[in-house]
Amino acid sequence: MLTRTHGADDLPHINMTPMVDVVLCLLVFFMAATRLYDWDEKEFDVSVPEVADAAPLTAAPDDLTLTILAPGKVAIGDETLDLDSITRVLKAAKARYGDQGVMIRGDAKLGYQDLADVLSACHSAGIRNVNLPVRRREEPSPPAKPGS
């Protein structure tokens, strides 16, 4: 009767709990034992070139200042040009420096069409970095109260 308790119907059973415990203990051990740090340049044996005065090869040019003088007349510096000439000058500036900026100035009383013409010239030249300087509007003084 003793042989009946360990019959052929019972399959071998492996207890996974000790193995999981050992793996987790190893994981915690290696995490604690590993030195976590940022890589330092001194860790690598690399010889980098040295220069006396390091500066960019080319400096970014200043934004071109376009001043709208009258309909169809725009000044760049001391030179007054028409819209076709402005487009040629802007294309040449864009060819020299791909991210050329433009600042468009003009009198507040000029028409919107004048600004649109200069913006169109900038667009034709491929210039997308356009600034429009503005000034803060002065607050009107409140009207005087009657009887004061």
N, CA, C and O atoms as a GROMACS GRO file, in nm:
protein
  592
    1MET      N    1   0.077  -0.118   0.000
    1MET     CA    2   0.000   0.000   0.000
    1MET      C    3   0.083   0.127   0.000
    1MET      O    4   0.036   0.232  -0.043
    2LEU      N    5   0.206   0.118   0.048
    2LEU     CA    6   0.291   0.235   0.049
    2LEU      C    7   0.331   0.276  -0.092
    2LEU      O    8   0.352   0.394  -0.118
    3THR      N    9   0.342   0.185  -0.180
    3THR     CA   10   0.380   0.218  -0.317
    3THR      C   11   0.269   0.290  -0.391
    3THR      O   12   0.298   0.355  -0.492
    4ARG      N   13   0.151   0.284  -0.348
    4ARG     CA   14   0.038   0.350  -0.413
    4ARG      C   15   0.042   0.502  -0.398
    4ARG      O   16  -0.011   0.572  -0.486
    5THR      N   17   0.102   0.557  -0.292
    5THR     CA   18   0.101   0.702  -0.271
    5THR      C   19   0.189   0.775  -0.370
    5THR      O   20   0.160   0.890  -0.403
    6HIS      N   21   0.293   0.713  -0.420
    6HIS     CA   22   0.380   0.775  -0.519
    6HIS      C   23   0.357   0.709  -0.653
    6HIS      O   24   0.447   0.646  -0.709
    7GLY      N   25   0.238   0.725  -0.704
    7GLY     CA   26   0.202   0.658  -0.827
    7GLY      C   27   0.253   0.731  -0.949
    7GLY      O   28   0.311   0.839  -0.940
    8ALA      N   29   0.230   0.670  -1.064
    8ALA     CA   30   0.277   0.723  -1.191
    8ALA      C   31   0.192   0.842  -1.236
    8ALA      O   32   0.232   0.913  -1.329
    9ASP      N   33   0.079   0.864  -1.173
    9ASP     CA   34  -0.008   0.976  -1.214
    9ASP      C   35   0.044   1.112  -1.171
    9ASP      O   36   0.006   1.214  -1.229
   10ASP      N   37   0.132   1.116  -1.071
   10ASP     CA   38   0.185   1.243  -1.023
   10ASP      C   39   0.299   1.288  -1.113
   10ASP      O   40   0.392   1.212  -1.140
   11LEU      N   41   0.291   1.414  -1.160
   11LEU     CA   42   0.397   1.472  -1.243
   11LEU      C   43   0.495   1.545  -1.153
   11LEU      O   44   0.458   1.596  -1.047
   12PRO      N   45   0.621   1.551  -1.196
   12PRO     CA   46   0.718   1.624  -1.114
   12PRO      C   47   0.680   1.772  -1.109
   12PRO      O   48   0.633   1.828  -1.209
   13HIS      N   49   0.700   1.835  -0.997
   13HIS     CA   50   0.664   1.975  -0.977
   13HIS      C   51   0.789   2.053  -0.938
   13HIS      O   52   0.860   2.015  -0.844
   14ILE      N   53   0.817   2.165  -1.010
   14ILE     CA   54   0.931   2.249  -0.979
   14ILE      C   55   0.878   2.376  -0.915
   14ILE      O   56   0.792   2.444  -0.972
   15ASN      N   57   0.929   2.408  -0.798
   15ASN     CA   58   0.887   2.528  -0.728
   15ASN      C   59   0.967   2.646  -0.783
   15ASN      O   60   1.089   2.648  -0.771
   16MET      N   61   0.898   2.746  -0.844
   16MET     CA   62   0.963   2.861  -0.909
   16MET      C   63   0.997   2.973  -0.812
   16MET      O   64   1.076   3.061  -0.845
   17THR      N   65   0.941   2.973  -0.695
   17THR     CA   66   0.960   3.083  -0.600
   17THR      C   67   1.106   3.104  -0.563
   17THR      O   68   1.152   3.219  -0.565
   18PRO      N   69   1.183   3.001  -0.531
   18PRO     CA   70   1.324   3.026  -0.498
   18PRO      C   71   1.404   3.082  -0.616
   18PRO      O   72   1.493   3.164  -0.596
   19MET      N   73   1.373   3.037  -0.738
   19MET     CA   74   1.446   3.086  -0.854
   19MET      C   75   1.415   3.235  -0.878
   19MET      O   76   1.506   3.312  -0.908
   20VAL      N   77   1.289   3.276  -0.864
   20VAL     CA   78   1.252   3.416  -0.881
   20VAL      C   79   1.317   3.500  -0.773
   20VAL      O   80   1.363   3.611  -0.799
   21ASP      N   81   1.322   3.448  -0.650
   21ASP     CA   82   1.387   3.520  -0.542
   21ASP      C   83   1.535   3.541  -0.571
   21ASP      O   84   1.588   3.649  -0.547
   22VAL      N   85   1.602   3.439  -0.622
   22VAL     CA   86   1.744   3.451  -0.653
   22VAL      C   87   1.766   3.553  -0.765
   22VAL      O   88   1.858   3.634  -0.756
   23VAL      N   89   1.683   3.551  -0.871
   23VAL     CA   90   1.697   3.645  -0.982
   23VAL      C   91   1.676   3.788  -0.934
   23VAL      O   92   1.752   3.877  -0.971
   24LEU      N   93   1.574   3.812  -0.852
   24LEU     CA   94   1.549   3.946  -0.801
   24LEU      C   95   1.662   3.992  -0.709
   24LEU      O   96   1.700   4.109  -0.712
   25CYS      N   97   1.716   3.903  -0.629
   25CYS     CA   98   1.829   3.940  -0.543
   25CYS      C   99   1.951   3.976  -0.626
   25CYS      O  100   2.022   4.071  -0.594
   26LEU      N  101   1.977   3.901  -0.734
   26LEU     CA  102   2.089   3.933  -0.822
   26LEU      C  103   2.066   4.068  -0.892
   26LEU      O  104   2.160   4.147  -0.906
   27LEU      N  105   1.944   4.093  -0.934
   27LEU     CA  106   1.912   4.218  -0.998
   27LEU      C  107   1.938   4.336  -0.904
   27LEU      O  108   2.000   4.435  -0.943
   28VAL      N  109   1.891   4.326  -0.781
   28VAL     CA  110   1.913   4.432  -0.683
   28VAL      C  111   2.061   4.446  -0.653
   28VAL      O  112   2.111   4.558  -0.640
   29PHE      N  113   2.133   4.336  -0.642
   29PHE     CA  114   2.276   4.341  -0.614
   29PHE      C  115   2.351   4.414  -0.725
   29PHE      O  116   2.435   4.500  -0.697
   30PHE      N  117   2.322   4.380  -0.850
   30PHE     CA  118   2.393   4.443  -0.961
   30PHE      C  119   2.354   4.589  -0.977
   30PHE      O  120   2.437   4.672  -1.016
   31MET      N  121   2.229   4.623  -0.948
   31MET     CA  122   2.189   4.763  -0.955
   31MET      C  123   2.262   4.845  -0.849
   31MET      O  124   2.302   4.958  -0.875
   32ALA      N  125   2.278   4.789  -0.731
   32ALA     CA  126   2.346   4.862  -0.623
   32ALA      C  127   2.496   4.865  -0.646
   32ALA      O  128   2.562   4.962  -0.608
   33ALA      N  129   2.551   4.761  -0.706
   33ALA     CA  130   2.696   4.754  -0.725
   33ALA      C  131   2.743   4.834  -0.846
   33ALA      O  132   2.861   4.870  -0.852
   34THR      N  133   2.655   4.862  -0.940
   34THR     CA  134   2.694   4.936  -1.061
   34THR      C  135   2.712   5.082  -1.027
   34THR      O  136   2.629   5.142  -0.959
   35ARG      N  137   2.819   5.138  -1.074
   35ARG     CA  138   2.845   5.280  -1.051
   35ARG      C  139   2.773   5.360  -1.159
   35ARG      O  140   2.809   5.353  -1.277
   36LEU      N  141   2.673   5.435  -1.119
   36LEU     CA  142   2.598   5.516  -1.215
   36LEU      C  143   2.659   5.656  -1.218
   36LEU      O  144   2.669   5.721  -1.114
   37TYR      N  145   2.700   5.702  -1.335
   37TYR     CA  146   2.763   5.833  -1.347
   37TYR      C  147   2.748   5.880  -1.490
   37TYR      O  148   2.715   5.803  -1.580
   38ASP      N  149   2.774   6.008  -1.509
   38ASP     CA  150   2.780   6.065  -1.644
   38ASP      C  151   2.918   6.040  -1.700
   38ASP      O  152   3.017   6.041  -1.628
   39TRP      N  153   2.923   6.017  -1.830
   39TRP     CA  154   3.052   5.996  -1.893
   39TRP      C  155   3.132   6.124  -1.886
   39TRP      O  156   3.078   6.233  -1.906
   40ASP      N  157   3.256   6.112  -1.858
   40ASP     CA  158   3.345   6.225  -1.850
   40ASP      C  159   3.440   6.219  -1.970
   40ASP      O  160   3.474   6.111  -2.017
   41GLU      N  161   3.482   6.335  -2.018
   41GLU     CA  162   3.573   6.336  -2.133
   41GLU      C  163   3.702   6.264  -2.103
   41GLU      O  164   3.767   6.212  -2.194
   42LYS      N  165   3.740   6.260  -1.979
   42LYS     CA  166   3.867   6.196  -1.944
   42LYS      C  167   3.859   6.044  -1.953
   42LYS      O  168   3.961   5.976  -1.949
   43GLU      N  169   3.739   5.992  -1.966
   43GLU     CA  170   3.722   5.847  -1.978
   43GLU      C  171   3.770   5.796  -2.113
   43GLU      O  172   3.809   5.680  -2.127
   44PHE      N  173   3.767   5.884  -2.214
   44PHE     CA  174   3.803   5.844  -2.349
   44PHE      C  175   3.940   5.899  -2.384
   44PHE      O  176   3.974   6.012  -2.350
   45ASP      N  177   4.017   5.819  -2.452
   45ASP     CA  178   4.150   5.862  -2.492
   45ASP      C  179   4.140   5.917  -2.634
   45ASP      O  180   4.170   5.847  -2.731
   46VAL      N  181   4.097   6.044  -2.645
   46VAL     CA  182   4.078   6.109  -2.774
   46VAL      C  183   4.158   6.238  -2.774
   46VAL      O  184   4.152   6.316  -2.678
   47SER      N  185   4.231   6.261  -2.879
   47SER     CA  186   4.308   6.384  -2.892
   47SER      C  187   4.232   6.476  -2.986
   47SER      O  188   4.221   6.448  -3.106
   48VAL      N  189   4.180   6.588  -2.933
   48VAL     CA  190   4.106   6.682  -3.016
   48VAL      C  191   4.197   6.794  -3.061
   48VAL      O  192   4.292   6.828  -2.990
   49PRO      N  193   4.170   6.853  -3.177
   49PRO     CA  194   4.255   6.962  -3.225
   49PRO      C  195   4.238   7.087  -3.140
   49PRO      O  196   4.132   7.109  -3.080
   50GLU      N  197   4.342   7.169  -3.135
   50GLU     CA  198   4.340   7.291  -3.057
   50GLU      C  199   4.361   7.410  -3.149
   50GLU      O  200   4.435   7.402  -3.247
   51VAL      N  201   4.296   7.523  -3.117
   51VAL     CA  202   4.311   7.646  -3.194
   51VAL      C  203   4.337   7.760  -3.097
   51VAL      O  204   4.303   7.752  -2.979
   52ALA      N  205   4.397   7.867  -3.149
   52ALA     CA  206   4.427   7.982  -3.064
   52ALA      C  207   4.302   8.065  -3.039
   52ALA      O  208   4.263   8.086  -2.924
   53ASP      N  209   4.238   8.113  -3.144
   53ASP     CA  210   4.116   8.193  -3.133
   53ASP      C  211   4.004   8.122  -3.206
   53ASP      O  212   4.001   8.119  -3.329
   54ALA      N  213   3.914   8.063  -3.130
   54ALA     CA  214   3.803   7.992  -3.192
   54ALA      C  215   3.687   8.088  -3.212
   54ALA      O  216   3.635   8.144  -3.116
   55ALA      N  217   3.648   8.105  -3.335
   55ALA     CA  218   3.534   8.190  -3.368
   55ALA      C  219   3.464   8.127  -3.487
   55ALA      O  220   3.525   8.050  -3.561
   56PRO      N  221   3.338   8.157  -3.506
   56PRO     CA  222   3.270   8.102  -3.623
   56PRO      C  223   3.336   8.151  -3.752
   56PRO      O  224   3.387   8.263  -3.758
   57LEU      N  225   3.333   8.067  -3.852
   57LEU     CA  226   3.395   8.104  -3.979
   57LEU      C  227   3.326   8.224  -4.041
   57LEU      O  228   3.392   8.312  -4.097
   58THR      N  229   3.195   8.228  -4.032
   58THR     CA  230   3.120   8.343  -4.083
   58THR      C  231   3.019   8.383  -3.978
   58THR      O  232   2.954   8.298  -3.916
   59ALA      N  233   3.006   8.510  -3.957
   59ALA     CA  234   2.907   8.561  -3.863
   59ALA      C  235   2.777   8.587  -3.938
   59ALA      O  236   2.776   8.621  -4.056
   60ALA      N  237   2.668   8.569  -3.867
   60ALA     CA  238   2.538   8.596  -3.928
   60ALA      C  239   2.527   8.745  -3.955
   60ALA      O  240   2.558   8.827  -3.869
   61PRO      N  241   2.482   8.782  -4.075
   61PRO     CA  242   2.470   8.924  -4.105
   61PRO      C  243   2.352   8.986  -4.030
   61PRO      O  244   2.259   8.917  -3.989
   62ASP      N  245   2.358   9.116  -4.015
   62ASP     CA  246   2.247   9.188  -3.953
   62ASP      C  247   2.127   9.184  -4.047
   62ASP      O  248   2.141   9.163  -4.167
   63ASP      N  249   2.010   9.205  -3.989
   63ASP     CA  250   1.889   9.213  -4.071
   63ASP      C  251   1.898   9.335  -4.162
   63ASP      O  252   1.946   9.441  -4.122
   64LEU      N  253   1.851   9.319  -4.284
   64LEU     CA  254   1.843   9.433  -4.375
   64LEU      C  255   1.725   9.520  -4.331
   64LEU      O  256   1.617   9.469  -4.303
   65THR      N  257   1.747   9.650  -4.325
   65THR     CA  258   1.640   9.742  -4.286
   65THR      C  259   1.583   9.806  -4.412
   65THR      O  260   1.651   9.881  -4.482
   66LEU      N  261   1.457   9.774  -4.440
   66LEU     CA  262   1.386   9.832  -4.554
   66LEU      C  263   1.293   9.939  -4.500
   66LEU      O  264   1.211   9.912  -4.413
   67THR      N  265   1.305  10.060  -4.552
   67THR     CA  266   1.219  10.170  -4.509
   67THR      C  267   1.130  10.208  -4.626
   67THR      O  268   1.179  10.249  -4.732
   68ILE      N  269   1.000  10.194  -4.607
   68ILE     CA  270   0.905  10.229  -4.712
   68ILE      C  271   0.888  10.382  -4.710
   68ILE      O  272   0.839  10.438  -4.612
   69LEU      N  273   0.930  10.446  -4.818
   69LEU     CA  274   0.924  10.592  -4.826
   69LEU      C  275   0.794  10.641  -4.889
   69LEU      O  276   0.732  10.736  -4.841
   70ALA      N  277   0.754  10.575  -4.995
   70ALA     CA  278   0.634  10.612  -5.069
   70ALA      C  279   0.587  10.486  -5.143
   70ALA      O  280   0.661  10.388  -5.147
   71PRO      N  281   0.468  10.488  -5.199
   71PRO     CA  282   0.424  10.370  -5.274
   71PRO      C  283   0.524  10.334  -5.385
   71PRO      O  284   0.549  10.414  -5.475
   72GLY      N  285   0.580  10.213  -5.376
   72GLY     CA  286   0.674  10.165  -5.476
   72GLY      C  287   0.817  10.210  -5.455
   72GLY      O  288   0.904  10.173  -5.534
   73LYS      N  289   0.846  10.288  -5.353
   73LYS     CA  290   0.981  10.337  -5.326
   73LYS      C  291   1.024  10.290  -5.187
   73LYS      O  292   0.960  10.319  -5.086
   74VAL      N  293   1.136  10.215  -5.186
   74VAL     CA  294   1.187  10.158  -5.061
   74VAL      C  295   1.334  10.192  -5.050
   74VAL      O  296   1.408  10.186  -5.149
   75ALA      N  297   1.377  10.227  -4.930
   75ALA     CA  298   1.518  10.262  -4.907
   75ALA      C  299   1.586  10.150  -4.832
   75ALA      O  300   1.532  10.096  -4.736
   76ILE      N  301   1.707  10.115  -4.878
   76ILE     CA  302   1.797  10.025  -4.806
   76ILE      C  303   1.921  10.108  -4.778
   76ILE      O  304   1.997  10.138  -4.870
   77GLY      N  305   1.941  10.143  -4.653
   77GLY     CA  306   2.051  10.232  -4.619
   77GLY      C  307   2.025  10.370  -4.679
   77GLY      O  308   1.922  10.431  -4.652
   78ASP      N  309   2.119  10.419  -4.760
   78ASP     CA  310   2.104  10.551  -4.823
   78ASP      C  311   2.050  10.541  -4.965
   78ASP      O  312   2.032  10.643  -5.031
   79GLU      N  313   2.025  10.422  -5.012
   79GLU     CA  314   1.987  10.399  -5.151
   79GLU      C  315   1.836  10.379  -5.162
   79GLU      O  316   1.779  10.297  -5.091
   80THR      N  317   1.771  10.452  -5.251
   80THR     CA  318   1.627  10.439  -5.275
   80THR      C  319   1.607  10.356  -5.401
   80THR      O  320   1.662  10.387  -5.507
   81LEU      N  321   1.526  10.250  -5.388
   81LEU     CA  322   1.504  10.156  -5.499
   81LEU      C  323   1.356  10.134  -5.521
   81LEU      O  324   1.273  10.162  -5.434
   82ASP      N  325   1.324  10.083  -5.642
   82ASP     CA  326   1.185  10.043  -5.667
   82ASP      C  327   1.168   9.896  -5.627
   82ASP      O  328   1.264   9.832  -5.584
   83LEU      N  329   1.046   9.845  -5.641
   83LEU     CA  330   1.016   9.709  -5.590
   83LEU      C  331   1.094   9.601  -5.665
   83LEU      O  332   1.136   9.503  -5.604
   84ASP      N  333   1.112   9.616  -5.796
   84ASP     CA  334   1.188   9.515  -5.872
   84ASP      C  335   1.334   9.512  -5.827
   84ASP      O  336   1.394   9.405  -5.814
   85SER      N  337   1.392   9.629  -5.805
   85SER     CA  338   1.531   9.634  -5.759
   85SER      C  339   1.544   9.577  -5.618
   85SER      O  340   1.642   9.510  -5.587
   86ILE      N  341   1.444   9.603  -5.534
   86ILE     CA  342   1.445   9.548  -5.398
   86ILE      C  343   1.445   9.396  -5.403
   86ILE      O  344   1.516   9.331  -5.328
   87THR      N  345   1.365   9.340  -5.492
   87THR     CA  346   1.358   9.194  -5.505
   87THR      C  347   1.493   9.137  -5.546
   87THR      O  348   1.535   9.034  -5.494
   88ARG      N  349   1.562   9.203  -5.640
   88ARG     CA  350   1.695   9.157  -5.682
   88ARG      C  351   1.795   9.165  -5.566
   88ARG      O  352   1.874   9.073  -5.546
   89VAL      N  353   1.791   9.275  -5.490
   89VAL     CA  354   1.884   9.292  -5.377
   89VAL      C  355   1.857   9.185  -5.271
   89VAL      O  356   1.950   9.129  -5.214
   90LEU      N  357   1.730   9.157  -5.245
   90LEU     CA  358   1.694   9.056  -5.145
   90LEU      C  359   1.734   8.916  -5.190
   90LEU      O  360   1.778   8.835  -5.109
   91LYS      N  361   1.718   8.887  -5.319
   91LYS     CA  362   1.761   8.755  -5.370
   91LYS      C  363   1.911   8.738  -5.356
   91LYS      O  364   1.959   8.630  -5.322
   92ALA      N  365   1.987   8.845  -5.383
   92ALA     CA  366   2.133   8.838  -5.368
   92ALA      C  367   2.171   8.818  -5.222
   92ALA      O  368   2.263   8.742  -5.191
   93ALA      N  369   2.101   8.886  -5.131
   93ALA     CA  370   2.129   8.870  -4.988
   93ALA      C  371   2.093   8.729  -4.942
   93ALA      O  372   2.164   8.671  -4.860
   94LYS      N  373   1.984   8.674  -4.993
   94LYS     CA  374   1.943   8.538  -4.959
   94LYS      C  375   2.044   8.437  -5.012
   94LYS      O  376   2.069   8.335  -4.947
   95ALA      N  377   2.103   8.464  -5.129
   95ALA     CA  378   2.204   8.373  -5.185
   95ALA      C  379   2.331   8.374  -5.100
   95ALA      O  380   2.397   8.271  -5.086
   96ARG      N  381   2.365   8.491  -5.043
   96ARG     CA  382   2.485   8.499  -4.959
   96ARG      C  383   2.463   8.430  -4.824
   96ARG      O  384   2.553   8.363  -4.774
   97TYR      N  385   2.344   8.447  -4.766
   97TYR     CA  386   2.315   8.389  -4.635
   97TYR      C  387   2.172   8.338  -4.637
   97TYR      O  388   2.078   8.415  -4.655
   98GLY      N  389   2.156   8.209  -4.619
   98GLY     CA  390   2.026   8.145  -4.634
   98GLY      C  391   1.918   8.190  -4.537
   98GLY      O  392   1.800   8.186  -4.570
   99ASP      N  393   1.958   8.234  -4.417
   99ASP     CA  394   1.859   8.275  -4.318
   99ASP      C  395   1.862   8.427  -4.299
   99ASP      O  396   1.853   8.478  -4.187
  100GLN      N  397   1.874   8.498  -4.409
  100GLN     CA  398   1.880   8.644  -4.404
  100GLN      C  399   1.750   8.700  -4.349
  100GLN      O  400   1.641   8.660  -4.390
  101GLY      N  401   1.762   8.793  -4.256
  101GLY     CA  402   1.645   8.857  -4.198
  101GLY      C  403   1.624   8.995  -4.256
  101GLY      O  404   1.717   9.058  -4.306
  102VAL      N  405   1.499   9.042  -4.250
  102VAL     CA  406   1.461   9.172  -4.301
  102VAL      C  407   1.375   9.242  -4.198
  102VAL      O  408   1.286   9.181  -4.139
  103MET      N  409   1.402   9.370  -4.175
  103MET     CA  410   1.316   9.452  -4.090
  103MET      C  411   1.253   9.558  -4.178
  103MET      O  412   1.323   9.636  -4.243
  104ILE      N  413   1.120   9.562  -4.180
  104ILE     CA  414   1.048   9.656  -4.265
  104ILE      C  415   0.994   9.769  -4.178
  104ILE      O  416   0.920   9.745  -4.083
  105ARG      N  417   1.034   9.891  -4.211
  105ARG     CA  418   0.987  10.009  -4.138
  105ARG      C  419   0.910  10.097  -4.233
  105ARG      O  420   0.927  10.090  -4.354
  106GLY      N  421   0.826  10.179  -4.178
  106GLY     CA  422   0.753  10.275  -4.260
  106GLY      C  423   0.666  10.361  -4.172
  106GLY      O  424   0.643  10.331  -4.054
  107ASP      N  425   0.617  10.468  -4.230
  107ASP     CA  426   0.531  10.560  -4.158
  107ASP      C  427   0.396  10.493  -4.133
  107ASP      O  428   0.348  10.416  -4.216
  108ALA      N  429   0.336  10.523  -4.018
  108ALA     CA  430   0.207  10.461  -3.982
  108ALA      C  431   0.096  10.503  -4.077
  108ALA      O  432  -0.006  10.435  -4.087
  109LYS      N  433   0.114  10.612  -4.147
  109LYS     CA  434   0.009  10.663  -4.235
  109LYS      C  435   0.015  10.600  -4.376
  109LYS      O  436  -0.073  10.626  -4.458
  110LEU      N  437   0.117  10.520  -4.403
  110LEU     CA  438   0.125  10.454  -4.534
  110LEU      C  439   0.012  10.352  -4.547
  110LEU      O  440  -0.040  10.302  -4.448
  111GLY      N  441  -0.023  10.322  -4.670
  111GLY     CA  442  -0.130  10.226  -4.696
  111GLY      C  443  -0.084  10.082  -4.676
  111GLY      O  444   0.035  10.050  -4.684
  112TYR      N  445  -0.181   9.997  -4.650
  112TYR     CA  446  -0.152   9.855  -4.630
  112TYR      C  447  -0.095   9.794  -4.758
  112TYR      O  448  -0.015   9.701  -4.752
  113GLN      N  449  -0.136   9.844  -4.873
  113GLN     CA  450  -0.088   9.793  -5.001
  113GLN      C  451   0.063   9.813  -5.014
  113GLN      O  452   0.132   9.729  -5.072
  114ASP      N  453   0.114   9.924  -4.960
  114ASP     CA  454   0.258   9.949  -4.967
  114ASP      C  455   0.335   9.843  -4.889
  114ASP      O  456   0.438   9.794  -4.935
  115LEU      N  457   0.286   9.809  -4.772
  115LEU     CA  458   0.348   9.703  -4.692
  115LEU      C  459   0.335   9.568  -4.762
  115LEU      O  460   0.430   9.490  -4.764
  116ALA      N  461   0.218   9.542  -4.820
  116ALA     CA  462   0.196   9.415  -4.889
  116ALA      C  463   0.291   9.400  -5.008
  116ALA      O  464   0.337   9.289  -5.036
  117ASP      N  465   0.319   9.509  -5.077
  117ASP     CA  466   0.412   9.503  -5.191
  117ASP      C  467   0.553   9.464  -5.146
  117ASP      O  468   0.619   9.383  -5.210
  118VAL      N  469   0.599   9.522  -5.035
  118VAL     CA  470   0.733   9.491  -4.985
  118VAL      C  471   0.737   9.348  -4.930
  118VAL      O  472   0.836   9.277  -4.949
  119LEU      N  473   0.630   9.306  -4.863
  119LEU     CA  474   0.623   9.167  -4.815
  119LEU      C  475   0.624   9.070  -4.933
  119LEU      O  476   0.683   8.962  -4.924
  120SER      N  477   0.559   9.106  -5.041
  120SER     CA  478   0.559   9.021  -5.161
  120SER      C  479   0.699   9.012  -5.220
  120SER      O  480   0.740   8.906  -5.268
  121ALA      N  481   0.773   9.123  -5.219
  121ALA     CA  482   0.912   9.121  -5.269
  121ALA      C  483   0.997   9.029  -5.182
  121ALA      O  484   1.081   8.955  -5.233
  122CYS      N  485   0.976   9.034  -5.050
  122CYS     CA  486   1.049   8.944  -4.959
  122CYS      C  487   1.014   8.799  -4.988
  122CYS      O  488   1.101   8.712  -4.990
  123HIS      N  489   0.886   8.774  -5.011
  123HIS     CA  490   0.841   8.637  -5.040
  123HIS      C  491   0.901   8.588  -5.172
  123HIS      O  492   0.944   8.473  -5.181
  124SER      N  493   0.905   8.673  -5.274
  124SER     CA  494   0.963   8.633  -5.403
  124SER      C  495   1.111   8.601  -5.390
  124SER      O  496   1.163   8.515  -5.460
  125ALA      N  497   1.179   8.673  -5.299
  125ALA     CA  498   1.322   8.648  -5.280
  125ALA      C  499   1.348   8.526  -5.193
  125ALA      O  500   1.461   8.481  -5.182
  126GLY      N  501   1.243   8.472  -5.130
  126GLY     CA  502   1.259   8.353  -5.046
  126GLY      C  503   1.295   8.386  -4.903
  126GLY      O  504   1.338   8.298  -4.828
  127ILE      N  505   1.277   8.510  -4.863
  127ILE     CA  506   1.309   8.550  -4.725
  127ILE      C  507   1.185   8.532  -4.639
  127ILE      O  508   1.079   8.587  -4.668
  128ARG      N  509   1.202   8.452  -4.533
  128ARG     CA  510   1.089   8.423  -4.444
  128ARG      C  511   1.106   8.490  -4.307
  128ARG      O  512   1.010   8.498  -4.230
  129ASN      N  513   1.226   8.538  -4.277
  129ASN     CA  514   1.254   8.601  -4.148
  129ASN      C  515   1.229   8.751  -4.162
  129ASN      O  516   1.321   8.828  -4.192
  130VAL      N  517   1.103   8.793  -4.140
  130VAL     CA  518   1.063   8.932  -4.159
  130VAL      C  519   1.014   8.988  -4.027
  130VAL      O  520   0.931   8.926  -3.959
  131ASN      N  521   1.065   9.105  -3.990
  131ASN     CA  522   1.022   9.172  -3.867
  131ASN      C  523   0.957   9.305  -3.902
  131ASN      O  524   1.000   9.374  -3.994
  132LEU      N  525   0.853   9.338  -3.826
  132LEU     CA  526   0.786   9.466  -3.840
  132LEU      C  527   0.794   9.537  -3.706
  132LEU      O  528   0.717   9.504  -3.616
  133PRO      N  529   0.884   9.634  -3.691
  133PRO     CA  530   0.893   9.702  -3.561
  133PRO      C  531   0.771   9.792  -3.539
  133PRO      O  532   0.724   9.859  -3.630
  134VAL      N  533   0.723   9.791  -3.416
  134VAL     CA  534   0.609   9.875  -3.380
  134VAL      C  535   0.643   9.947  -3.250
  134VAL      O  536   0.735   9.910  -3.178
  135ARG      N  537   0.565  10.049  -3.224
  135ARG     CA  538   0.582  10.126  -3.102
  135ARG      C  539   0.453  10.116  -3.024
  135ARG      O  540   0.345  10.108  -3.081
  136ARG      N  541   0.465  10.117  -2.893
  136ARG     CA  542   0.349  10.110  -2.806
  136ARG      C  543   0.263  10.235  -2.824
  136ARG      O  544   0.314  10.348  -2.820
  137ARG      N  545   0.135  10.214  -2.843
  137ARG     CA  546   0.042  10.325  -2.860
  137ARG      C  547   0.026  10.398  -2.727
  137ARG      O  548   0.006  10.336  -2.623
  138GLU      N  549   0.036  10.528  -2.733
  138GLU     CA  550   0.022  10.605  -2.611
  138GLU      C  551  -0.126  10.612  -2.574
  138GLU      O  552  -0.212  10.634  -2.658
  139GLU      N  553  -0.153  10.592  -2.445
  139GLU     CA  554  -0.290  10.594  -2.395
  139GLU      C  555  -0.344  10.737  -2.400
  139GLU      O  556  -0.277  10.830  -2.356
  140PRO      N  557  -0.464  10.754  -2.453
  140PRO     CA  558  -0.522  10.889  -2.452
  140PRO      C  559  -0.557  10.930  -2.309
  140PRO      O  560  -0.597  10.847  -2.228
  141SER      N  561  -0.541  11.056  -2.281
  141SER     CA  562  -0.573  11.102  -2.145
  141SER      C  563  -0.724  11.101  -2.128
  141SER      O  564  -0.798  11.133  -2.222
  142PRO      N  565  -0.772  11.065  -2.009
  142PRO     CA  566  -0.917  11.061  -1.987
  142PRO      C  567  -0.975  11.200  -1.993
  142PRO      O  568  -0.911  11.297  -1.953
  143PRO      N  569  -1.098  11.211  -2.045
  143PRO     CA  570  -1.159  11.344  -2.055
  143PRO      C  571  -1.182  11.404  -1.917
  143PRO      O  572  -1.209  11.332  -1.821
  144ALA      N  573  -1.170  11.536  -1.909
  144ALA     CA  574  -1.189  11.605  -1.781
  144ALA      C  575  -1.336  11.600  -1.741
  144ALA      O  576  -1.426  11.612  -1.825
  145LYS      N  577  -1.357  11.581  -1.613
  145LYS     CA  578  -1.494  11.575  -1.562
  145LYS      C  579  -1.553  11.716  -1.560
  145LYS      O  580  -1.485  11.812  -1.524
  146PRO      N  581  -1.679  11.726  -1.597
  146PRO     CA  582  -1.740  11.859  -1.594
  146PRO      C  583  -1.750  11.910  -1.450
  146PRO      O  584  -1.782  11.835  -1.358
  147GLY      N  585  -1.724  12.034  -1.434
  147GLY     CA  586  -1.734  12.096  -1.303
  147GLY      C  587  -1.606  12.089  -1.224
  147GLY      O  588  -1.604  12.136  -1.110
  148SER      N  589  -1.499  12.032  -1.277
  148SER     CA  590  -1.373  12.023  -1.203
  148SER      C  591  -1.278  12.130  -1.243
  148SER      O  592  -1.167  12.137  -1.190
   0.00000   0.00000   0.00000
